[in-house]
Amino acid sequence: MNEEASPYLVAHTFGSLQSLFVSAPWRGKGLGAALLDAVRAWALRRGATQMRLSVWEFAEGPLRFYEKHGFKTVKRMLAASQT
């Protein structure tokens, strides 16, 4: 994926991971890490210099998994209910 040209951004190619889910019986066996490694290798072969993903921040969510594998928060999106 390439970002749109902008005088405020440095253009580069990055891999984008939309979702990765391992069902409960398979967790803790290294399957998620193996899938993530495969995705990163696939993107690297195509010239990506960075992997990006969006993740929900809740206690049982995958944030710690991704941080364990080298991902860091670079941007937050905030939302408020309009009710």
Jmol script that loads the backbone (N, CA, C; Angstrom):
load data "model"
ATOM      1  N   MET A   1       0.842  -1.157   0.000  1.00  0.00           N
ATOM      2  CA  MET A   1       0.000   0.000   0.000  1.00  0.00           C
ATOM      3  C   MET A   1       0.899   1.236   0.000  1.00  0.00           C
ATOM      4  N   ASN A   2       0.561   2.233  -0.791  1.00  0.00           N
ATOM      5  CA  ASN A   2       1.323   3.480  -0.840  1.00  0.00           C
ATOM      6  C   ASN A   2       0.447   4.620  -0.345  1.00  0.00           C
ATOM      7  N   GLU A   3       1.026   5.512   0.428  1.00  0.00           N
ATOM      8  CA  GLU A   3       0.288   6.674   0.897  1.00  0.00           C
ATOM      9  C   GLU A   3       0.169   7.693  -0.230  1.00  0.00           C
ATOM     10  N   GLU A   4      -0.885   8.512  -0.161  1.00  0.00           N
ATOM     11  CA  GLU A   4      -1.058   9.574  -1.143  1.00  0.00           C
ATOM     12  C   GLU A   4       0.050  10.606  -0.981  1.00  0.00           C
ATOM     13  N   ALA A   5       0.438  11.216  -2.088  1.00  0.00           N
ATOM     14  CA  ALA A   5       1.490  12.226  -2.057  1.00  0.00           C
ATOM     15  C   ALA A   5       1.029  13.427  -1.229  1.00  0.00           C
ATOM     16  N   SER A   6       1.916  13.916  -0.399  1.00  0.00           N
ATOM     17  CA  SER A   6       1.639  15.086   0.418  1.00  0.00           C
ATOM     18  C   SER A   6       2.972  15.736   0.773  1.00  0.00           C
ATOM     19  N   PRO A   7       3.027  17.062   0.790  1.00  0.00           N
ATOM     20  CA  PRO A   7       4.276  17.717   1.168  1.00  0.00           C
ATOM     21  C   PRO A   7       4.611  17.514   2.651  1.00  0.00           C
ATOM     22  N   TYR A   8       3.668  16.982   3.427  1.00  0.00           N
ATOM     23  CA  TYR A   8       3.870  16.790   4.863  1.00  0.00           C
ATOM     24  C   TYR A   8       4.250  15.359   5.234  1.00  0.00           C
ATOM     25  N   LEU A   9       4.257  14.469   4.269  1.00  0.00           N
ATOM     26  CA  LEU A   9       4.557  13.063   4.529  1.00  0.00           C
ATOM     27  C   LEU A   9       5.745  12.594   3.698  1.00  0.00           C
ATOM     28  N   VAL A  10       6.470  11.633   4.222  1.00  0.00           N
ATOM     29  CA  VAL A  10       7.525  10.981   3.465  1.00  0.00           C
ATOM     30  C   VAL A  10       6.917   9.710   2.889  1.00  0.00           C
ATOM     31  N   ALA A  11       6.902   9.596   1.575  1.00  0.00           N
ATOM     32  CA  ALA A  11       6.275   8.444   0.927  1.00  0.00           C
ATOM     33  C   ALA A  11       7.085   7.179   1.184  1.00  0.00           C
ATOM     34  N   HIS A  12       6.402   6.096   1.485  1.00  0.00           N
ATOM     35  CA  HIS A  12       7.034   4.793   1.611  1.00  0.00           C
ATOM     36  C   HIS A  12       5.974   3.707   1.427  1.00  0.00           C
ATOM     37  N   THR A  13       6.426   2.518   1.194  1.00  0.00           N
ATOM     38  CA  THR A  13       5.533   1.383   0.994  1.00  0.00           C
ATOM     39  C   THR A  13       5.418   0.627   2.315  1.00  0.00           C
ATOM     40  N   PHE A  14       4.188   0.280   2.681  1.00  0.00           N
ATOM     41  CA  PHE A  14       3.984  -0.441   3.924  1.00  0.00           C
ATOM     42  C   PHE A  14       2.977  -1.572   3.726  1.00  0.00           C
ATOM     43  N   GLY A  15       3.111  -2.590   4.557  1.00  0.00           N
ATOM     44  CA  GLY A  15       2.141  -3.670   4.582  1.00  0.00           C
ATOM     45  C   GLY A  15       1.029  -3.296   5.542  1.00  0.00           C
ATOM     46  N   SER A  16      -0.192  -3.701   5.227  1.00  0.00           N
ATOM     47  CA  SER A  16      -1.334  -3.382   6.075  1.00  0.00           C
ATOM     48  C   SER A  16      -2.048  -4.676   6.455  1.00  0.00           C
ATOM     49  N   LEU A  17      -2.096  -4.961   7.732  1.00  0.00           N
ATOM     50  CA  LEU A  17      -2.762  -6.159   8.230  1.00  0.00           C
ATOM     51  C   LEU A  17      -4.136  -5.756   8.726  1.00  0.00           C
ATOM     52  N   GLN A  18      -5.164  -6.272   8.065  1.00  0.00           N
ATOM     53  CA  GLN A  18      -6.529  -5.896   8.434  1.00  0.00           C
ATOM     54  C   GLN A  18      -7.001  -6.650   9.667  1.00  0.00           C
ATOM     55  N   SER A  19      -6.803  -7.954   9.690  1.00  0.00           N
ATOM     56  CA  SER A  19      -7.208  -8.710  10.877  1.00  0.00           C
ATOM     57  C   SER A  19      -6.459 -10.028  10.938  1.00  0.00           C
ATOM     58  N   LEU A  20      -6.251 -10.477  12.168  1.00  0.00           N
ATOM     59  CA  LEU A  20      -5.595 -11.751  12.426  1.00  0.00           C
ATOM     60  C   LEU A  20      -6.272 -12.309  13.661  1.00  0.00           C
ATOM     61  N   PHE A  21      -6.836 -13.479  13.549  1.00  0.00           N
ATOM     62  CA  PHE A  21      -7.560 -14.054  14.667  1.00  0.00           C
ATOM     63  C   PHE A  21      -7.223 -15.528  14.788  1.00  0.00           C
ATOM     64  N   VAL A  22      -6.893 -15.939  15.996  1.00  0.00           N
ATOM     65  CA  VAL A  22      -6.647 -17.351  16.291  1.00  0.00           C
ATOM     66  C   VAL A  22      -7.691 -17.759  17.324  1.00  0.00           C
ATOM     67  N   SER A  23      -8.473 -18.783  17.042  1.00  0.00           N
ATOM     68  CA  SER A  23      -9.522 -19.197  17.967  1.00  0.00           C
ATOM     69  C   SER A  23      -8.924 -19.754  19.258  1.00  0.00           C
ATOM     70  N   ALA A  24      -9.681 -19.644  20.318  1.00  0.00           N
ATOM     71  CA  ALA A  24      -9.217 -19.964  21.672  1.00  0.00           C
ATOM     72  C   ALA A  24      -8.480 -21.296  21.800  1.00  0.00           C
ATOM     73  N   PRO A  25      -8.963 -22.400  21.227  1.00  0.00           N
ATOM     74  CA  PRO A  25      -8.247 -23.664  21.420  1.00  0.00           C
ATOM     75  C   PRO A  25      -6.830 -23.683  20.840  1.00  0.00           C
ATOM     76  N   TRP A  26      -6.545 -22.786  19.911  1.00  0.00           N
ATOM     77  CA  TRP A  26      -5.237 -22.764  19.242  1.00  0.00           C
ATOM     78  C   TRP A  26      -4.301 -21.699  19.789  1.00  0.00           C
ATOM     79  N   ARG A  27      -4.776 -20.858  20.684  1.00  0.00           N
ATOM     80  CA  ARG A  27      -3.936 -19.788  21.232  1.00  0.00           C
ATOM     81  C   ARG A  27      -2.842 -20.356  22.124  1.00  0.00           C
ATOM     82  N   GLY A  28      -1.709 -19.659  22.163  1.00  0.00           N
ATOM     83  CA  GLY A  28      -0.602 -20.071  23.019  1.00  0.00           C
ATOM     84  C   GLY A  28       0.260 -21.164  22.421  1.00  0.00           C
ATOM     85  N   LYS A  29       0.022 -21.509  21.163  1.00  0.00           N
ATOM     86  CA  LYS A  29       0.779 -22.576  20.502  1.00  0.00           C
ATOM     87  C   LYS A  29       1.722 -22.033  19.426  1.00  0.00           C
ATOM     88  N   GLY A  30       1.802 -20.704  19.317  1.00  0.00           N
ATOM     89  CA  GLY A  30       2.700 -20.098  18.341  1.00  0.00           C
ATOM     90  C   GLY A  30       2.096 -19.874  16.971  1.00  0.00           C
ATOM     91  N   LEU A  31       0.822 -20.220  16.798  1.00  0.00           N
ATOM     92  CA  LEU A  31       0.191 -20.068  15.490  1.00  0.00           C
ATOM     93  C   LEU A  31       0.057 -18.598  15.089  1.00  0.00           C
ATOM     94  N   GLY A  32      -0.357 -17.750  16.033  1.00  0.00           N
ATOM     95  CA  GLY A  32      -0.485 -16.316  15.737  1.00  0.00           C
ATOM     96  C   GLY A  32       0.844 -15.710  15.343  1.00  0.00           C
ATOM     97  N   ALA A  33       1.903 -16.065  16.062  1.00  0.00           N
ATOM     98  CA  ALA A  33       3.243 -15.553  15.749  1.00  0.00           C
ATOM     99  C   ALA A  33       3.688 -16.027  14.371  1.00  0.00           C
ATOM    100  N   ALA A  34       3.396 -17.284  14.045  1.00  0.00           N
ATOM    101  CA  ALA A  34       3.776 -17.826  12.730  1.00  0.00           C
ATOM    102  C   ALA A  34       3.025 -17.110  11.614  1.00  0.00           C
ATOM    103  N   LEU A  35       1.739 -16.855  11.815  1.00  0.00           N
ATOM    104  CA  LEU A  35       0.953 -16.124  10.811  1.00  0.00           C
ATOM    105  C   LEU A  35       1.476 -14.699  10.646  1.00  0.00           C
ATOM    106  N   LEU A  36       1.773 -14.041  11.756  1.00  0.00           N
ATOM    107  CA  LEU A  36       2.299 -12.682  11.703  1.00  0.00           C
ATOM    108  C   LEU A  36       3.650 -12.648  10.994  1.00  0.00           C
ATOM    109  N   ASP A  37       4.517 -13.614  11.282  1.00  0.00           N
ATOM    110  CA  ASP A  37       5.811 -13.692  10.592  1.00  0.00           C
ATOM    111  C   ASP A  37       5.617 -13.872   9.089  1.00  0.00           C
ATOM    112  N   ALA A  38       4.663 -14.702   8.697  1.00  0.00           N
ATOM    113  CA  ALA A  38       4.401 -14.938   7.272  1.00  0.00           C
ATOM    114  C   ALA A  38       3.902 -13.668   6.587  1.00  0.00           C
ATOM    115  N   VAL A  39       3.024 -12.932   7.255  1.00  0.00           N
ATOM    116  CA  VAL A  39       2.506 -11.671   6.702  1.00  0.00           C
ATOM    117  C   VAL A  39       3.634 -10.663   6.537  1.00  0.00           C
ATOM    118  N   ARG A  40       4.482 -10.559   7.549  1.00  0.00           N
ATOM    119  CA  ARG A  40       5.595  -9.603   7.485  1.00  0.00           C
ATOM    120  C   ARG A  40       6.576  -9.983   6.382  1.00  0.00           C
ATOM    121  N   ALA A  41       6.861 -11.257   6.228  1.00  0.00           N
ATOM    122  CA  ALA A  41       7.769 -11.710   5.166  1.00  0.00           C
ATOM    123  C   ALA A  41       7.167 -11.425   3.795  1.00  0.00           C
ATOM    124  N   TRP A  42       5.869 -11.659   3.641  1.00  0.00           N
ATOM    125  CA  TRP A  42       5.178 -11.402   2.373  1.00  0.00           C
ATOM    126  C   TRP A  42       5.303  -9.917   2.009  1.00  0.00           C
ATOM    127  N   ALA A  43       5.060  -9.029   2.982  1.00  0.00           N
ATOM    128  CA  ALA A  43       5.144  -7.585   2.730  1.00  0.00           C
ATOM    129  C   ALA A  43       6.577  -7.163   2.419  1.00  0.00           C
ATOM    130  N   LEU A  44       7.536  -7.717   3.132  1.00  0.00           N
ATOM    131  CA  LEU A  44       8.949  -7.398   2.906  1.00  0.00           C
ATOM    132  C   LEU A  44       9.375  -7.765   1.483  1.00  0.00           C
ATOM    133  N   ARG A  45       8.932  -8.922   1.011  1.00  0.00           N
ATOM    134  CA  ARG A  45       9.267  -9.344  -0.361  1.00  0.00           C
ATOM    135  C   ARG A  45       8.690  -8.395  -1.406  1.00  0.00           C
ATOM    136  N   ARG A  46       7.675  -7.662  -1.034  1.00  0.00           N
ATOM    137  CA  ARG A  46       7.044  -6.713  -1.953  1.00  0.00           C
ATOM    138  C   ARG A  46       7.508  -5.282  -1.724  1.00  0.00           C
ATOM    139  N   GLY A  47       8.570  -5.107  -0.944  1.00  0.00           N
ATOM    140  CA  GLY A  47       9.180  -3.794  -0.776  1.00  0.00           C
ATOM    141  C   GLY A  47       8.688  -2.975   0.398  1.00  0.00           C
ATOM    142  N   ALA A  48       7.881  -3.546   1.259  1.00  0.00           N
ATOM    143  CA  ALA A  48       7.378  -2.793   2.413  1.00  0.00           C
ATOM    144  C   ALA A  48       8.506  -2.544   3.413  1.00  0.00           C
ATOM    145  N   THR A  49       8.531  -1.352   3.941  1.00  0.00           N
ATOM    146  CA  THR A  49       9.522  -1.004   4.961  1.00  0.00           C
ATOM    147  C   THR A  49       8.883  -0.925   6.341  1.00  0.00           C
ATOM    148  N   GLN A  50       7.559  -1.134   6.392  1.00  0.00           N
ATOM    149  CA  GLN A  50       6.838  -1.037   7.657  1.00  0.00           C
ATOM    150  C   GLN A  50       5.552  -1.848   7.548  1.00  0.00           C
ATOM    151  N   MET A  51       5.112  -2.415   8.680  1.00  0.00           N
ATOM    152  CA  MET A  51       3.799  -3.062   8.768  1.00  0.00           C
ATOM    153  C   MET A  51       2.909  -2.166   9.607  1.00  0.00           C
ATOM    154  N   ARG A  52       1.646  -2.076   9.223  1.00  0.00           N
ATOM    155  CA  ARG A  52       0.683  -1.278   9.972  1.00  0.00           C
ATOM    156  C   ARG A  52      -0.567  -2.107  10.244  1.00  0.00           C
ATOM    157  N   LEU A  53      -1.214  -1.822  11.356  1.00  0.00           N
ATOM    158  CA  LEU A  53      -2.489  -2.441  11.668  1.00  0.00           C
ATOM    159  C   LEU A  53      -3.236  -1.571  12.649  1.00  0.00           C
ATOM    160  N   SER A  54      -4.533  -1.758  12.717  1.00  0.00           N
ATOM    161  CA  SER A  54      -5.367  -1.099  13.715  1.00  0.00           C
ATOM    162  C   SER A  54      -5.791  -2.165  14.711  1.00  0.00           C
ATOM    163  N   VAL A  55      -5.852  -1.794  15.974  1.00  0.00           N
ATOM    164  CA  VAL A  55      -6.196  -2.769  17.003  1.00  0.00           C
ATOM    165  C   VAL A  55      -7.102  -2.109  18.037  1.00  0.00           C
ATOM    166  N   TRP A  56      -8.085  -2.866  18.517  1.00  0.00           N
ATOM    167  CA  TRP A  56      -8.975  -2.379  19.569  1.00  0.00           C
ATOM    168  C   TRP A  56      -8.240  -2.437  20.901  1.00  0.00           C
ATOM    169  N   GLU A  57      -8.426  -1.411  21.714  1.00  0.00           N
ATOM    170  CA  GLU A  57      -7.807  -1.373  23.041  1.00  0.00           C
ATOM    171  C   GLU A  57      -8.836  -1.779  24.094  1.00  0.00           C
ATOM    172  N   PHE A  58      -8.850  -3.046  24.423  1.00  0.00           N
ATOM    173  CA  PHE A  58      -9.641  -3.515  25.552  1.00  0.00           C
ATOM    174  C   PHE A  58      -8.857  -4.621  26.240  1.00  0.00           C
ATOM    175  N   ALA A  59      -9.180  -4.854  27.498  1.00  0.00           N
ATOM    176  CA  ALA A  59      -8.346  -5.707  28.362  1.00  0.00           C
ATOM    177  C   ALA A  59      -8.004  -7.063  27.750  1.00  0.00           C
ATOM    178  N   GLU A  60      -8.954  -7.735  27.139  1.00  0.00           N
ATOM    179  CA  GLU A  60      -8.697  -9.063  26.589  1.00  0.00           C
ATOM    180  C   GLU A  60      -8.267  -9.004  25.123  1.00  0.00           C
ATOM    181  N   GLY A  61      -8.058  -7.809  24.601  1.00  0.00           N
ATOM    182  CA  GLY A  61      -7.736  -7.637  23.188  1.00  0.00           C
ATOM    183  C   GLY A  61      -6.304  -8.015  22.845  1.00  0.00           C
ATOM    184  N   PRO A  62      -5.960  -7.906  21.580  1.00  0.00           N
ATOM    185  CA  PRO A  62      -4.669  -8.364  21.083  1.00  0.00           C
ATOM    186  C   PRO A  62      -3.513  -7.366  21.198  1.00  0.00           C
ATOM    187  N   LEU A  63      -3.734  -6.222  21.839  1.00  0.00           N
ATOM    188  CA  LEU A  63      -2.700  -5.192  21.886  1.00  0.00           C
ATOM    189  C   LEU A  63      -1.374  -5.735  22.422  1.00  0.00           C
ATOM    190  N   ARG A  64      -1.406  -6.464  23.530  1.00  0.00           N
ATOM    191  CA  ARG A  64      -0.161  -6.994  24.107  1.00  0.00           C
ATOM    192  C   ARG A  64       0.535  -7.961  23.157  1.00  0.00           C
ATOM    193  N   PHE A  65      -0.233  -8.768  22.423  1.00  0.00           N
ATOM    194  CA  PHE A  65       0.355  -9.692  21.446  1.00  0.00           C
ATOM    195  C   PHE A  65       1.174  -8.919  20.415  1.00  0.00           C
ATOM    196  N   TYR A  66       0.588  -7.866  19.846  1.00  0.00           N
ATOM    197  CA  TYR A  66       1.295  -7.098  18.822  1.00  0.00           C
ATOM    198  C   TYR A  66       2.495  -6.351  19.401  1.00  0.00           C
ATOM    199  N   GLU A  67       2.359  -5.802  20.604  1.00  0.00           N
ATOM    200  CA  GLU A  67       3.496  -5.131  21.237  1.00  0.00           C
ATOM    201  C   GLU A  67       4.637  -6.126  21.475  1.00  0.00           C
ATOM    202  N   LYS A  68       4.309  -7.329  21.869  1.00  0.00           N
ATOM    203  CA  LYS A  68       5.319  -8.379  22.075  1.00  0.00           C
ATOM    204  C   LYS A  68       6.091  -8.670  20.787  1.00  0.00           C
ATOM    205  N   HIS A  69       5.439  -8.445  19.650  1.00  0.00           N
ATOM    206  CA  HIS A  69       6.056  -8.718  18.349  1.00  0.00           C
ATOM    207  C   HIS A  69       6.569  -7.455  17.665  1.00  0.00           C
ATOM    208  N   GLY A  70       6.837  -6.417  18.454  1.00  0.00           N
ATOM    209  CA  GLY A  70       7.531  -5.244  17.938  1.00  0.00           C
ATOM    210  C   GLY A  70       6.674  -4.080  17.473  1.00  0.00           C
ATOM    211  N   PHE A  71       5.364  -4.183  17.576  1.00  0.00           N
ATOM    212  CA  PHE A  71       4.501  -3.084  17.154  1.00  0.00           C
ATOM    213  C   PHE A  71       4.399  -2.058  18.280  1.00  0.00           C
ATOM    214  N   LYS A  72       4.351  -0.782  17.901  1.00  0.00           N
ATOM    215  CA  LYS A  72       4.218   0.310  18.859  1.00  0.00           C
ATOM    216  C   LYS A  72       3.102   1.240  18.404  1.00  0.00           C
ATOM    217  N   THR A  73       2.431   1.839  19.364  1.00  0.00           N
ATOM    218  CA  THR A  73       1.367   2.790  19.039  1.00  0.00           C
ATOM    219  C   THR A  73       1.992   4.044  18.439  1.00  0.00           C
ATOM    220  N   VAL A  74       1.493   4.450  17.261  1.00  0.00           N
ATOM    221  CA  VAL A  74       1.989   5.673  16.628  1.00  0.00           C
ATOM    222  C   VAL A  74       0.846   6.686  16.430  1.00  0.00           C
ATOM    223  N   LYS A  75      -0.386   6.229  16.587  1.00  0.00           N
ATOM    224  CA  LYS A  75      -1.529   7.113  16.374  1.00  0.00           C
ATOM    225  C   LYS A  75      -2.719   6.535  17.143  1.00  0.00           C
ATOM    226  N   ARG A  76      -3.520   7.393  17.725  1.00  0.00           N
ATOM    227  CA  ARG A  76      -4.743   6.958  18.388  1.00  0.00           C
ATOM    228  C   ARG A  76      -5.938   7.603  17.719  1.00  0.00           C
ATOM    229  N   MET A  77      -7.023   6.849  17.617  1.00  0.00           N
ATOM    230  CA  MET A  77      -8.273   7.401  17.134  1.00  0.00           C
ATOM    231  C   MET A  77      -9.247   7.399  18.318  1.00  0.00           C
ATOM    232  N   LEU A  78      -9.844   8.522  18.575  1.00  0.00           N
ATOM    233  CA  LEU A  78     -10.807   8.642  19.655  1.00  0.00           C
ATOM    234  C   LEU A  78     -12.195   8.803  19.071  1.00  0.00           C
ATOM    235  N   ALA A  79     -13.195   8.291  19.770  1.00  0.00           N
ATOM    236  CA  ALA A  79     -14.581   8.402  19.322  1.00  0.00           C
ATOM    237  C   ALA A  79     -15.461   8.727  20.519  1.00  0.00           C
ATOM    238  N   ALA A  80     -16.526   9.458  20.279  1.00  0.00           N
ATOM    239  CA  ALA A  80     -17.490   9.775  21.320  1.00  0.00           C
ATOM    240  C   ALA A  80     -18.882   9.516  20.773  1.00  0.00           C
ATOM    241  N   SER A  81     -19.720   8.984  21.603  1.00  0.00           N
ATOM    242  CA  SER A  81     -21.103   8.739  21.214  1.00  0.00           C
ATOM    243  C   SER A  81     -21.827  10.072  21.069  1.00  0.00           C
ATOM    244  N   GLN A  82     -22.677  10.179  20.105  1.00  0.00           N
ATOM    245  CA  GLN A  82     -23.434  11.406  19.865  1.00  0.00           C
ATOM    246  C   GLN A  82     -24.864  11.282  20.386  1.00  0.00           C
ATOM    247  N   THR A  83     -25.090  10.435  21.353  1.00  0.00           N
ATOM    248  CA  THR A  83     -26.447  10.264  21.878  1.00  0.00           C
ATOM    249  C   THR A  83     -26.683  11.093  23.099  1.00  0.00           C
TER     250      THR A  83
END
end "model"
wireframe off; spacefill off
backbone 0.3
color backbone group
